Amino acid sequence: MMQLLADRIRKDGVVKQGNVLKVDSFLNHQMDIELINEIGKEFKRLFADCNITKIVTIEASGIGIACIAAQYFQVPVVFAKKSQSVNIDGEVYSTQIESYTHKKTYEVIISKKFISSDDHVLIIDDFLANGCALIGLIELVTCAGATVEGIGIVVEKGFQSGGEVIRSMGMRLESLAIVDGMNAETGEIFFRE
């Protein structure tokens, strides 16, 4: 567990009904760049043994974290877009992802020109709950013939099934903080050590 992150979640995280943990004051709306810089360093330390050539994430909350981490790996970031737009030309890899937070399904795409079978990918995202986003990103990467070297998650909800699902797929998953429980009445957050 990354103690600096856990301390910040305890201090500024807000627990809401329905197992919602709001960290928007420092992670995924307003961003504390000093903290995210430390998160980037930690991902580099954890995956230093991997020959990463690209970092892949999904818009929008993972982009800032992935970009800062990418500086330590000295590789580009490719983010899956949640909609086709006129400025995406050529062929794309696409899949359907159900968002736990937004309660809707998105078609997410990555242009085929930005990921290939030569790539060794680190997938980075801010949260892991039920695993749907990660499964979709894994699918996009493997459709390109690229190798998923690992997955870096800032906050994993250990009481939801996503981590177990991803690990059962044989994926290397490193979560910087695993929340094992939350109490909306008291605001308490319990971490896995």
C-alpha angles and dihedrals in degrees: 000000000000101000095199090057095044091050091051092048090051091048102042107012116109121211115215132185115278096043093290118155113193115206095158095124092069113006120030109018107016106027126213098213095193090056093044089049089057089048089053091051090050093052089051090051093048095047099033090118092060126087095228115187099169139018115217126197139153128250132291123003097031096054100080093045092047092049094053092045090049090063089066093048092040092224135120125263121230116192126198110237120222094219141027113252135185092253093063107087128183131017125337140196109233140183140164120256127186113215115222092198099044097035093224139104121245132194103226124197142190121192111246090228092067101053130041144168089270092065127105104200135205111197114210129186138160100234139024116196116140096356099238095125093048093047088053093049091048088051092051092049094047092046086060090053090243124139122248102219094179149322125244118199125183097203124015120191097221092189091064125072102246099093093048092048094050094045091048087058087064093251122149103239122185116185117187093207127016115199110206097182146351135202114212092193097054098024090233119155121199121205132201108240 
